[in-house]
Amino acid sequence: MKKFFYLITKYITSVLSILLLLHGISYADPLTIGYIELPPYYFTNAQHQPDGFLLHLTKKIMNKAGCECTYKSMPSKRILHTIRKGGSFASIGWFKTQDREEYAKFSQPIYKNKPIGIFLRKKDYKKFSRHKTLKELLEQNKFKTGYIAGHSMGKYIDTLLDKHSHSVHALSGTTQQLVRMLHDGSIDFCLLAPIETSKIIQQSSYREDEFYFMSMADITKGNTRHLIFSRNVSDETIEKINTAIDEIMNETDEHEID
């Protein structure tokens, strides 16, 4: 009888230990991850599948963090609206700004761009070549640029665009549409990072030699890109994701592609 009670006690103790262990395990929140159509970072490919080197990097990060995710292509304004609204929602590749930090949470950086420059029609190069800075270019009040509504180009560029808003066309669309407007003469230049230009042209019907990328002397630093989360995503989940980012960045150079 004593042996029977001993075995029962040992069994119950083992079960309780396992239950306590399982109770102590915390799992990352399942997330819906929105992405914009911005090749080569993230886009929907010809097979209608999420693609792009930062999207694949994000999948790798989420797998390592133990986070179950679904990926959904969405316009940038809708993504930010959904972030504000809350829920288990995140997005890829956003610049951290003071305004966004008021309603969203950010991961550690997952990538750093080379400095943004101006992208123009090659036949217009002489009109632009005398202007060495974006500030000087916008102060001329004779060139029209375009940008995607809801995007940020970083604090310095955003401030310049706000100051010279009459020279800026805000588009609720994609970067491919901006390049189409540039090609057709609706705007005079776009602001892009170097890595974006070839892939965008590749996905269009235009030739690369029709355009020219020009660096600006007052834009010397690239912006870091982050994962952005609604405030409902737990700090514990973001901590797991940041740990995964650290581990992956230590073993790969994917964040230095540009």
C-alpha positions in Angstrom: 0.0 0.0 0.0 2.8 2.4 0.9 4.5 1.6 -2.4 1.2 2.4 -4.2 0.8 5.8 -2.5 4.5 6.5 -3.2 4.0 5.8 -6.9 0.7 7.9 -7.1 2.5 10.8 -5.3 5.4 10.6 -7.7 3.1 10.5 -10.7 1.1 13.5 -9.5 4.3 15.4 -8.8 5.6 14.7 -12.3 2.3 15.8 -13.9 2.3 19.0 -11.9 5.9 19.7 -12.8 5.1 19.3 -16.5 2.0 21.5 -16.2 4.0 24.2 -14.4 6.7 24.0 -17.0 4.2 24.3 -19.8 2.5 27.2 -18.0 5.9 29.0 -17.9 6.5 28.7 -21.6 5.4 31.9 -23.4 4.6 31.9 -27.1 4.9 34.9 -29.4 1.7 36.5 -30.6 0.4 35.3 -34.0 0.5 38.3 -36.3 -0.8 39.6 -39.6 2.0 41.4 -41.4 1.1 44.0 -44.0 3.6 45.0 -46.7 3.6 47.6 -49.4 4.6 47.0 -53.0 8.1 48.3 -53.0 10.6 46.1 -54.8 13.1 44.8 -54.1 12.3 45.0 -50.4 8.8 43.5 -50.5 6.3 42.9 -53.3 3.9 40.3 -54.7 5.6 38.2 -57.4 4.2 36.8 -60.7 3.0 33.8 -58.8 1.0 36.1 -56.5 3.2 35.2 -53.6 4.8 37.6 -51.1 8.4 38.2 -52.2 11.4 40.5 -51.7 14.6 40.2 -49.7 13.3 42.0 -46.6 10.1 40.0 -46.6 12.1 36.8 -46.7 14.3 38.2 -43.9 11.2 39.0 -41.9 9.9 35.4 -42.3 13.3 34.1 -41.0 13.1 36.4 -38.0 9.5 35.4 -37.2 10.3 31.7 -37.5 13.2 32.1 -35.1 11.0 34.0 -32.7 8.3 31.3 -32.8 5.8 33.7 -34.2 3.0 32.5 -36.6 2.4 35.0 -39.3 0.3 35.7 -42.4 1.4 38.2 -45.0 -0.8 40.6 -46.8 -0.1 43.3 -49.5 -1.7 46.6 -48.5 -1.4 50.3 -49.4 0.8 52.3 -47.0 -2.0 54.5 -45.7 -4.1 51.5 -44.9 -1.2 49.9 -43.0 -0.7 52.9 -40.8 -4.4 53.1 -40.2 -4.5 49.5 -39.1 -1.5 50.0 -36.9 -3.3 52.9 -35.2 -6.5 50.9 -34.9 -4.7 48.1 -33.0 -4.9 44.3 -32.9 -2.2 41.7 -33.7 -0.8 43.6 -36.6 2.7 44.5 -37.9 4.4 45.7 -41.0 7.9 45.5 -42.6 10.6 48.1 -43.3 9.3 51.4 -41.8 11.5 54.3 -40.8 11.1 55.3 -37.2 9.7 58.8 -36.8 8.6 60.8 -33.8 5.0 60.9 -35.0 4.8 57.1 -35.5 6.3 56.4 -32.1 3.3 58.1 -30.6 0.9 55.3 -31.8 3.2 52.3 -32.7 6.0 50.1 -31.4 9.2 49.4 -33.4 11.7 46.5 -33.5 15.4 47.0 -33.7 16.6 47.8 -37.2 16.5 45.0 -39.7 18.2 47.0 -42.6 20.0 50.2 -43.4 19.6 51.9 -46.8 22.3 53.7 -48.6 21.5 57.5 -48.9 18.4 58.4 -50.9 19.1 60.4 -54.1 17.1 61.9 -56.9 15.9 59.8 -59.8 15.2 61.7 -63.0 14.9 61.3 -66.8 18.4 61.1 -68.3 17.5 63.7 -70.9 16.9 66.2 -68.1 20.3 65.7 -66.4 21.7 69.1 -67.5 18.8 70.8 -65.7 19.7 69.1 -62.5 23.5 68.8 -62.6 24.1 72.4 -61.3 22.1 71.7 -58.1 24.2 69.9 -55.5 21.7 69.6 -52.7 18.1 68.7 -52.4 17.5 71.9 -50.4 18.8 74.0 -53.2 16.8 72.0 -55.8 13.5 72.5 -54.0 14.2 76.2 -53.4 14.2 76.8 -57.2 10.4 76.2 -57.2 10.5 74.9 -60.7 10.8 71.1 -60.3 8.0 68.8 -59.2 8.7 65.7 -57.2 6.4 62.9 -56.1 6.2 60.6 -53.1 3.9 58.0 -51.8 1.4 59.4 -49.2 2.1 57.9 -45.8 5.8 57.2 -46.6 8.7 58.9 -44.7 12.0 59.7 -46.3 13.6 60.5 -43.0 13.4 63.6 -40.9 15.6 65.9 -43.0 13.9 65.1 -46.3 10.4 65.1 -44.8 11.0 68.6 -43.3 12.2 69.9 -46.8 9.1 68.4 -48.5 6.8 69.9 -46.0 8.4 73.3 -46.4 8.1 73.1 -50.2 4.8 71.3 -50.4 3.7 73.2 -53.5 6.6 71.4 -55.4 5.4 68.0 -54.1 2.8 65.6 -55.5 1.5 63.0 -53.0 0.3 59.8 -54.6 -1.8 57.2 -53.0 -0.2 54.4 -55.0 3.0 52.5 -55.6 6.6 53.5 -56.4 6.1 51.9 -59.9 3.3 54.4 -60.5 5.6 57.2 -59.4 8.2 56.1 -62.0 5.5 56.0 -64.6 4.6 59.6 -63.8 8.3 60.5 -64.0 8.6 58.7 -67.4 5.4 60.5 -68.7 6.6 63.9 -67.5 3.9 64.4 -64.8 6.7 64.9 -62.2 10.4 65.9 -62.7 12.1 63.5 -60.2 11.5 60.9 -57.5 13.4 60.3 -54.3 14.6 56.8 -54.1 17.3 54.6 -52.5 19.8 53.2 -55.1 18.8 49.6 -54.6 15.2 50.4 -55.6 15.8 51.8 -59.0 16.8 48.8 -61.0 14.2 46.4 -59.7 11.4 49.0 -60.3 12.5 49.5 -63.9 12.9 45.8 -64.3 9.2 45.4 -63.4 8.1 48.1 -65.9 8.4 48.4 -69.6 11.1 51.1 -69.5 14.8 50.9 -70.2 17.3 51.6 -67.5 19.3 54.0 -69.7 16.2 56.3 -69.9 16.9 57.4 -66.3 19.6 58.7 -64.1 20.3 58.4 -60.3 22.0 61.4 -58.8 23.3 61.7 -55.2 22.7 64.8 -53.2 25.4 66.4 -51.0 23.0 67.1 -48.2 21.8 63.5 -47.9 24.7 61.7 -46.6 23.2 59.0 -44.3 20.9 56.1 -45.1 17.8 55.4 -43.0 17.3 52.3 -40.9 14.2 50.1 -41.6 12.3 48.5 -38.8 9.3 46.2 -38.2 6.4 48.3 -36.9 3.7 47.0 -34.5 0.4 48.1 -33.2 0.4 48.9 -29.5 -1.6 45.7 -28.8 1.3 43.5 -29.7 2.9 42.5 -26.4 6.4 43.7 -25.3 7.2 40.0 -24.7 6.6 39.2 -28.4 8.6 42.2 -29.6 11.4 41.1 -27.2 11.5 37.7 -28.8 11.5 39.2 -32.2 14.4 41.6 -31.3 16.4 38.6 -29.9 15.8 36.8 -33.2 17.0 39.9 -35.1 20.2 40.0 -33.1 20.9 36.4 -33.7 20.2 36.6 -37.4 22.2 39.8 -37.9 25.2 38.2 -36.2 25.1 35.3 -38.7 24.3 37.0 -42.0 25.1 40.1 -44.0 21.5 40.4 -45.4 21.1 43.8 -43.6 24.0 45.1 -45.7 22.8 44.3 -49.2 22.3 47.9 -50.3 
